[in-house]
Amino acid sequence: MGFFEDYVARTPASAKEAKRAQAIIPGGVGSAIQFWQPYPIYVQDSKGPYVWDMDGNKYIDYCMCYAAMVAGHADPVIAAAITEQAKHGTLYGLPAAGATDLAEEIHRRYPVIDMLRFTQSGVEATMYAVRLARAATQKLGVLKVEGAYHGANDMLLVSCAVPQNTPAGPEWLPSSYVESAGIPPGASQHTYVVQFNHLESLEYQLKKHEGEIACFILEPCMTNGGVIPPDPGYLAKVRELTRKYNVLLIFDEVKIGCRIASGGACEKYAIEPDLVTLAKAIGGGTPLGAFGGRRDLMELITPLGPAVHFGTYNANPLCCAAGLACLTKVLTKDKYKEMDRLGAKYAAGLESIIKNLGLPASVTHEGPLGGIQFVPEKPHTYRQANRYNRMMWREYWYGMLSKGVIPMGSGWFEEYSISAAHSEKDIDDTLGITEDVLKAIKRML
């Protein structure tokens, strides 16, 4: 019996729940990324770095809701903050001090953020940041990186997960590939694509569309490709080029913000973008996002300026209480050091296993985030990562699941995420399981 069959054999209750859910919810899941064949596990409970499915199987979780659960599941400090706030109300539709408290904490971590506004998700944060950039510059063009995901809004759902068999253009000049039916041609006609870690690609588009580009939205460390860190000097040159061509630079730190460092990529790489988008970590496991940056830009937002930003649930007291507890009480300086240490240990352990087995694979990581790349050399671009061995990834995914580990998000392009709740023992146990799974894969080659 193979890994796929092992997975099915140990999850009959999830299979039953999937059938029930699929009758009323498309695919039986709340988001397409939650689905995998023949069905995902359905969670019964969670605590710290662990989840339990409806069959009672325990998993060490490295998806952590796609890096959102940086504090771990059901953190008692955050749970207490949510419970206390709920006693006083969950939604006012009026401002409250908790939002200011959280905004000040984010500013402390990100001095580049003079002012910010809260949203309810990362997709809203990126959407509003681009709208603001267009309003400020009176230009429509948007540059993004091939393979980068900035949320499922129409203008940015372009060239995010390009299939291998798609005519995607040369690596240095990717073509624009619209990812969904139902997106009108006009929505993405001003979205242009460049390659990550490829300065010639960027400068070509900046020259070609000079005077048209409002902003370059960029994940400074790519996480839609198994984690691809920036090459040395890349981000500094990006900042130089965007200033040269009068293009606003937006750092999309939805996944990496307050994650790879207390002050995210701005701190880690010592680069000052014009705008920053945040989500995931800042909400402490609740739906919360934000966008912010230079004061002169943020003062263009209603009611101060003409760029509209609305939202019934924005800055709601429940999410702000959870986010403030996460950032001020859970994610301490010592905790960041510990997550980095465990991230380095895990990456080194994976690299050692791969080397000893002689597998055509590699490991990329940045602090507590990383990924096994089923390509022989560490990729520097999405295009390189997308040449992965599909059989190897599939066997790895089901092999780890069948042995009690959720190794990453449910796609080859996702990352593993080590949280504040993971321990040294979790890492050691996972490396032992990984070695068993990769040995089995080696025998299949």
C-alpha positions in Angstrom: 0.0 0.0 0.0 1.4 3.4 -1.0 1.3 6.7 0.9 -1.9 7.9 -0.8 -3.6 4.7 0.2 -2.2 5.0 3.7 -3.7 8.5 3.9 -7.1 7.3 2.8 -7.1 4.3 5.1 -6.5 6.5 8.2 -9.0 9.2 7.5 -12.5 7.6 7.0 -14.2 10.2 9.2 -12.7 13.0 7.1 -13.9 11.2 3.9 -17.4 11.0 5.4 -17.4 14.7 6.4 -16.1 15.7 3.0 -19.0 14.0 1.3 -21.5 15.8 3.6 -19.7 19.2 3.2 -19.5 18.9 -0.6 -23.3 18.7 -0.9 -23.6 22.2 0.5 -20.2 23.9 0.1 -18.3 23.9 -3.3 -15.5 21.4 -2.9 -16.4 21.0 0.7 -13.9 23.7 1.7 -14.0 27.4 2.5 -11.1 28.2 0.1 -9.8 26.4 -2.9 -6.4 26.1 -1.3 -7.8 24.0 1.5 -8.7 21.2 -1.0 -6.6 18.3 -2.1 -7.4 14.9 -3.6 -9.4 12.9 -2.7 -10.4 15.1 0.2 -8.6 17.1 2.9 -8.5 16.2 6.6 -11.3 17.8 8.6 -10.0 19.3 11.9 -11.6 18.4 15.2 -9.3 20.2 17.5 -6.0 22.1 17.7 -3.5 23.2 20.3 0.0 24.7 20.0 1.7 23.2 17.0 -0.8 20.3 16.7 -4.1 19.6 15.0 -6.3 16.5 15.4 -8.6 15.3 12.6 -12.1 13.8 13.0 -10.5 10.3 13.2 -8.5 11.4 16.2 -5.2 11.4 14.3 -2.7 13.9 15.6 -0.5 16.0 13.3 2.5 18.3 13.8 1.3 21.2 11.8 3.7 23.2 9.6 1.0 24.8 7.5 -0.2 26.8 10.4 -2.9 28.3 8.3 -0.4 29.4 5.7 1.8 31.1 8.2 -1.1 33.0 9.9 -0.8 31.1 13.2 2.6 32.4 14.2 1.6 32.1 17.9 0.4 28.5 17.5 -3.1 27.2 17.7 -5.4 28.2 20.6 -2.7 30.2 22.3 -3.9 30.8 25.9 -2.8 34.5 26.0 -4.6 35.3 22.8 -7.6 33.3 23.8 -7.9 35.2 27.1 -7.6 38.6 25.2 -10.4 37.5 22.8 -12.6 36.3 25.7 -12.1 39.5 27.7 -12.9 41.7 24.7 -16.0 39.7 23.8 -17.4 40.6 27.2 -17.4 44.2 26.1 -18.5 43.8 22.5 -17.1 42.4 19.3 -18.1 45.0 16.7 -19.0 48.6 17.2 -18.9 50.3 13.9 -17.2 53.1 15.8 -13.6 53.7 16.6 -12.0 52.4 19.8 -8.7 52.7 21.5 -7.6 49.1 20.8 -7.1 49.9 17.1 -4.8 52.8 18.0 -2.9 50.6 20.5 -2.3 48.0 17.8 -1.4 50.6 15.1 1.2 52.1 17.5 2.8 48.7 18.1 3.0 48.1 14.3 4.6 51.5 13.9 7.1 50.7 16.6 8.1 47.6 14.7 7.9 49.3 11.3 9.2 52.9 11.6 8.6 53.3 7.8 4.9 53.1 8.5 4.0 56.6 9.5 0.2 55.9 9.3 -1.9 52.8 8.6 -5.4 51.6 8.1 -6.8 48.2 9.1 -8.6 45.8 6.8 -10.0 42.3 7.3 -7.6 40.4 5.1 -4.4 40.5 3.1 -6.3 40.6 -0.2 -8.0 43.8 0.9 -4.7 45.3 2.1 -3.0 44.8 -1.2 -6.1 46.0 -3.1 -6.2 49.2 -1.2 -2.5 49.8 -1.3 -2.5 49.6 -5.1 -5.6 51.9 -5.2 -3.7 54.4 -3.1 -0.6 54.2 -5.3 -2.7 54.8 -8.3 -4.5 57.7 -6.7 -1.1 59.2 -5.5 0.6 58.9 -8.9 -2.4 59.3 -11.2 -1.0 56.3 -13.1 -2.6 52.9 -13.7 0.2 50.4 -14.3 1.1 47.8 -11.7 4.2 45.6 -11.7 4.2 42.3 -10.0 6.5 39.2 -9.9 5.7 36.0 -11.7 4.5 33.4 -9.2 3.8 36.0 -6.5 0.3 35.8 -4.9 -1.1 39.1 -3.6 -4.6 38.0 -3.0 -7.5 37.0 -5.3 -8.5 40.5 -6.5 -9.0 40.9 -10.2 -6.0 43.2 -11.0 -3.4 41.0 -9.1 -4.7 37.5 -9.8 -2.2 37.4 -12.7 0.7 34.9 -13.2 0.4 33.6 -9.6 0.6 29.8 -10.2 1.6 29.5 -13.8 1.2 25.8 -15.1 4.3 24.3 -16.6 2.6 23.8 -19.9 1.5 27.4 -20.2 3.1 29.7 -22.9 4.6 32.0 -20.2 7.1 33.8 -22.2 10.9 33.9 -21.6 12.1 33.8 -18.0 13.3 37.4 -18.1 10.0 38.7 -19.6 7.1 36.6 -18.3 3.8 37.0 -20.0 0.6 37.9 -18.1 -1.5 34.9 -17.3 -4.9 35.6 -15.8 -5.7 33.0 -13.2 -9.5 32.8 -13.1 -12.5 32.8 -15.3 -14.8 35.8 -14.7 -12.1 38.4 -14.7 -12.8 41.1 -17.3 -9.9 41.9 -19.7 -9.8 45.5 -18.5 -9.2 44.5 -14.9 -5.7 43.3 -15.5 -4.7 45.0 -18.7 -2.5 47.4 -16.7 -0.8 44.6 -14.8 2.7 43.7 -16.0 4.9 40.8 -14.9 8.6 40.6 -14.0 10.8 37.9 -12.7 12.0 37.8 -9.1 15.7 38.2 -8.5 16.0 39.4 -12.1 16.9 43.1 -12.3 17.1 43.1 -16.1 13.5 41.9 -16.2 12.5 44.8 -13.9 14.3 47.5 -15.7 13.0 46.4 -19.1 9.4 46.8 -17.9 10.1 50.1 -16.2 11.7 51.5 -19.4 9.0 50.0 -21.7 6.2 51.4 -19.6 7.9 54.6 -18.3 5.4 57.1 -17.1 2.6 54.5 -16.9 3.6 52.5 -13.8 2.1 53.5 -10.4 3.7 50.9 -8.3 5.7 47.7 -8.0 4.1 45.3 -5.5 6.7 42.9 -4.3 7.0 40.1 -1.7 10.6 40.9 -0.6 11.1 37.2 0.3 8.9 35.2 -2.0 6.7 32.6 -0.3 4.8 31.5 -3.3 7.5 29.1 -4.6 8.5 27.3 -1.4 10.2 30.4 0.0 12.8 32.1 -2.3 14.9 34.7 -0.5 16.1 37.8 -2.4 19.6 37.5 -3.9 22.2 39.8 -2.2 21.8 43.3 -3.4 18.5 42.6 -5.2 16.2 44.6 -3.0 18.6 47.6 -2.8 18.7 47.8 -6.5 14.9 47.4 -6.7 14.6 50.4 -4.4 17.0 52.4 -6.6 15.3 51.6 -9.8 11.8 52.3 -8.5 13.0 55.7 -7.4 14.7 56.4 -10.7 11.5 55.7 -12.6 9.3 57.4 -10.1 7.4 54.2 -9.2 6.1 53.6 -5.7 7.4 50.4 -4.0 4.9 48.3 -2.1 6.3 45.5 0.2 3.7 42.8 0.5 4.5 41.4 3.9 1.2 39.6 4.4 3.0 36.4 5.1 6.4 37.5 6.2 5.5 40.6 8.2 6.3 40.3 11.9 7.4 36.8 11.0 11.0 36.7 9.6 11.8 39.5 12.0 10.0 41.7 14.5 9.8 44.3 11.8 9.5 41.9 9.0 11.4 42.4 5.7 11.9 46.1 6.3 14.0 45.3 9.3 15.5 42.1 7.9 16.8 43.6 4.7 17.1 47.3 5.8 15.0 48.6 2.9 12.4 51.4 3.1 9.4 50.9 0.7 6.8 53.5 0.2 3.9 51.3 1.4 3.7 48.0 3.3 0.8 45.5 3.5 0.4 43.2 6.5 -2.0 40.5 7.7 -1.7 37.0 9.2 0.7 37.5 12.2 -0.7 40.9 13.1 -4.2 39.4 13.8 -3.1 36.7 16.2 -5.1 34.1 14.3 -8.1 36.4 13.6 -9.0 38.0 10.2 -7.0 41.2 10.2 -4.9 43.0 7.7 -3.4 46.5 7.3 -1.7 48.8 4.8 0.4 51.8 5.6 3.4 53.8 4.8 4.4 57.4 4.1 2.3 60.0 5.7 1.8 62.0 2.6 0.4 58.9 0.8 -1.8 57.8 3.7 -3.3 61.3 4.0 -4.8 60.8 0.6 -7.3 58.3 2.1 -10.9 59.3 2.9 -11.9 61.4 4.9 -8.6 63.3 4.4 -8.3 62.7 0.7 -9.9 61.2 -2.4 -8.8 57.6 -2.1 -11.8 55.6 -0.7 -11.3 53.0 2.0 -14.4 51.4 3.7 -15.2 48.3 5.7 -17.8 47.3 8.2 -15.4 45.0 10.1 -12.3 47.1 9.8 -10.4 47.6 13.0 -13.0 45.7 15.0 -12.1 45.4 18.7 -12.0 41.6 18.8 -9.4 41.2 16.1 -7.4 44.2 17.4 -7.3 42.7 20.9 -6.1 39.4 19.5 -3.5 41.1 17.4 -2.2 43.3 20.2 -1.9 40.2 22.5 0.0 38.3 19.8 2.5 41.1 19.1 3.1 42.4 22.6 2.8 39.2 24.7 3.6 36.2 22.5 6.1 37.4 19.9 8.9 38.6 22.2 12.5 39.2 21.2 13.4 35.8 22.8 10.6 34.1 20.9 11.9 35.4 17.5 15.4 34.1 18.4 13.9 30.7 19.2 11.9 30.5 16.0 15.0 31.5 14.0 17.1 28.9 15.8 14.5 26.1 15.1 14.1 27.3 11.5 17.9 27.0 11.0 17.9 23.6 12.7 15.0 22.3 10.6 16.5 23.5 7.3 19.9 22.1 8.1 18.4 18.8 9.0 16.4 18.6 5.8 19.5 19.5 3.8 21.5 16.8 5.5 18.9 14.1 4.8 18.6 15.1 1.1 22.4 15.1 0.7 22.9 11.7 2.4 20.2 10.1 0.3 21.5 11.8 -2.9 18.1 13.1 -3.9 17.6 15.7 -6.6 16.1 18.2 -4.1 17.2 21.3 -2.2 16.0 23.5 0.7 15.3 27.2 0.8 14.4 29.1 3.9 14.3 32.5 5.6 14.2 32.2 9.4 11.2 30.1 10.4 9.8 29.9 6.9 11.1 27.5 4.2 10.5 24.7 1.8 11.8 21.5 0.3 12.3 22.2 -3.4 12.1 19.1 -5.5 14.6 20.6 -8.0 18.4 19.8 -7.8 19.6 23.4 -7.2 18.2 26.0 -4.9 15.8 28.1 -7.1 16.2 31.9 -7.3 13.0 32.5 -9.4 9.5 31.1 -9.5 10.2 29.7 -13.0 13.1 27.6 -11.6 11.1 26.3 -8.6 8.2 25.4 -11.0 10.4 22.8 -12.6 9.9 20.6 -9.6 9.5 16.8 -9.7 5.7 16.3 -9.4 5.9 12.6 -8.4 8.4 13.3 -5.6 6.3 16.2 -4.2 3.1 14.1 -4.3 4.7 11.2 -2.5 6.2 13.6 0.1 2.9 15.3 0.7 0.9 12.1 1.3 3.8 10.3 3.0 4.1 13.0 5.6 0.3 13.2 6.1 0.1 9.5 6.5 2.7 9.6 9.3 1.2 12.5 11.2 2.8 15.6 9.8 1.3 18.4 7.8 4.6 19.4 6.2 3.5 22.7 4.5 0.5 24.3 2.9 -1.4 22.1 0.4 0.5 23.0 -2.7 4.0 22.5 -4.0 4.4 26.3 -4.0 3.6 26.7 -0.3 6.0 27.0 2.6 6.6 25.3 5.9 6.0 27.6 8.8 7.5 27.1 12.3 5.5 28.9 15.0 6.2 30.2 18.5 4.6 26.9 19.7 6.9 24.4 18.0 9.6 22.8 20.1 12.9 21.2 19.6 11.3 17.8 20.0 8.7 18.6 17.2 11.6 19.4 14.9 13.5 16.2 15.8 10.4 14.1 15.4 9.6 15.7 12.0 13.1 15.2 10.7 12.9 11.5 11.6 9.6 11.1 9.8 10.9 13.1 6.8 13.9 10.8 6.5 11.7 7.7 6.4 9.5 9.3 3.8 12.3 10.4 1.6 14.0 7.0 1.8 10.8 5.5 0.5 10.7 8.1 -2.3 14.4 7.3 -3.1 13.4 3.7 -3.7 10.7 4.8 -6.2 13.1 6.7 -8.4 
